[in-house]
């Protein structure tokens, strides 16, 4: 082994440790946000359906839905 082998190994291990330390919290945050969005998407879809049903029942076809956009997908 050459004199630089240990330095190369330590550098590679350090690089991957630093990458993991920086990316794991971001990955966990994105996973929590995705879960939150899935939970609220169902709620917003139900709320939109309730508002539409109430609007149709009351005969107010020209009112908007109060700022709730249609879920995409």
N, C-alpha and C positions, 0 to 999 in steps of 0.2 A: 504494500500500500504506500502510496506517496504521502508526502507530508501535508498535502492539502485535502486528503480524503476526509479526515475528521471535521475540518472546517466546512466542507461541502455538505456533509451529512447533517451537521448542526444547523447550517443555514437553511437547508430544505425542511428539516423538522420544524424549525422556528417559523418559517414562512407559512407552513400549513397550520401550525398552532395559532398564529396571528390571524390567518384567514378564517379559521373556525371561530375564534373569539369574536371576530367582528361580524360574521355572517349568521351565526346561530341565533343571536337576539333578533336580527332582522327577519329571519325565517319564522321564528316563533310569533313575532308581531303580525306578520302577513297571514299566518295561519289563523290567529285569533280574529283578525279583521274579516277574513273570509267566512269564518263561522258566524260572526256577528251579522254579516250581510245576508247570509242564508236565513238566519232567524228573522231578521227584520223584513226580508223580502216577502215572506208569507204574510206577515202582519200588514204590510203596506198594500198587498194585493187584496186582502180581506177588507181593509179599510176603504179602498177604492171601490170595491164591489158594493159595500154598504152605502157609500155616498151616492153611487149611481142608482142603486135601487131606491133610495130615499128620494132622489131627484126625480126619477121616473114616476114614483108613486105620488109625489106632490105636484107633478105636472110642470116642474121648473126645468125645462130642457135646455135653457140658455145659460144656466150657471156653470161655472167652472168647478173643478174638483178640489179647490182649495190648495193648489200648489203641489199636489201629489202627482208625479209623473207616472206614466204607465211603466211597469217593469219590462226591461228588455230581456228577451229570450224566452 
